[in-house]
Amino acid sequence: MPETKPETDSSALLALERLSPREREIIKMVALGLSNQSIGERLFISDKTVKNYVTSIRRKLCVENRIQIALTAIRCGLVDPGISQQQ
């Protein structure tokens, strides 16, 4: 039986297309495991603003938590799972 790649959810890909450029930045940082505070410091925005973006991303992707956001980002190729947050 041929090896298969993990399935990419086409609905997730469509949802990713609806993300704003800022939401795309944030989803990548969430996938790297950064906290709201760390993301805010890197983007010069408040923790509350980051939280609002994460909530918006969750709604657009129809997921329930940050782990599902990260998995969606990895499955859709937004981030390489081998990259650490220090980079």
C-alpha positions in Angstrom: 0.0 0.0 0.0 1.5 3.4 -0.9 2.4 5.8 1.8 -0.1 8.6 2.3 0.4 12.1 3.5 -1.6 13.5 6.3 -4.9 14.8 5.0 -5.2 18.5 4.5 -8.7 19.7 5.4 -9.9 21.7 2.4 -12.3 23.7 4.6 -9.4 24.7 6.8 -7.5 25.9 3.7 -10.5 28.0 2.7 -10.7 29.4 6.2 -7.0 30.3 6.2 -7.6 32.3 3.0 -10.0 34.5 5.0 -7.5 35.3 7.7 -6.1 38.8 7.7 -2.3 39.3 7.3 -2.1 40.0 11.0 -4.1 36.9 11.9 -1.7 34.9 9.7 1.3 36.3 11.7 -0.4 35.4 14.9 -1.5 31.8 13.9 2.2 31.1 13.0 3.3 32.3 16.4 0.6 30.3 18.2 1.7 27.2 16.2 5.2 27.8 17.5 3.9 27.7 21.0 4.2 31.4 21.9 2.0 32.8 24.7 -0.2 35.8 24.1 2.3 37.9 26.1 5.2 36.8 23.9 3.2 37.4 20.7 2.2 40.8 21.9 5.8 41.8 22.7 7.0 40.7 19.3 4.2 42.6 17.5 4.0 45.6 19.8 0.4 45.0 20.7 -1.4 44.2 24.1 -2.1 40.7 25.4 -5.8 41.5 25.2 -5.4 42.4 21.5 -3.6 39.1 20.9 -6.4 37.3 22.7 -9.0 39.0 20.5 -7.1 37.9 17.4 -6.8 34.3 18.7 -10.6 34.3 19.3 -11.2 35.5 15.8 -8.9 32.9 14.3 -10.6 30.1 16.3 -14.0 31.2 15.0 -12.8 31.4 11.4 -11.1 28.0 11.6 -14.1 26.5 13.5 -11.7 25.1 16.2 -12.0 25.2 20.0 -8.5 25.9 21.3 -4.8 26.9 20.6 -3.7 23.3 20.0 -6.2 22.9 17.2 -5.1 26.3 15.8 -1.5 25.0 15.8 -2.4 21.7 14.2 -4.4 23.4 11.5 -1.4 25.7 10.8 1.0 22.7 10.5 -1.4 20.6 8.4 -1.9 23.5 6.0 1.8 24.2 5.7 1.9 27.6 7.4 4.6 26.5 9.7 7.2 23.7 9.8 6.7 21.6 12.9 10.5 21.3 13.3 11.0 25.1 13.9 11.4 26.3 17.4 10.1 29.5 18.9 13.6 31.0 19.3 13.9 31.4 15.5 
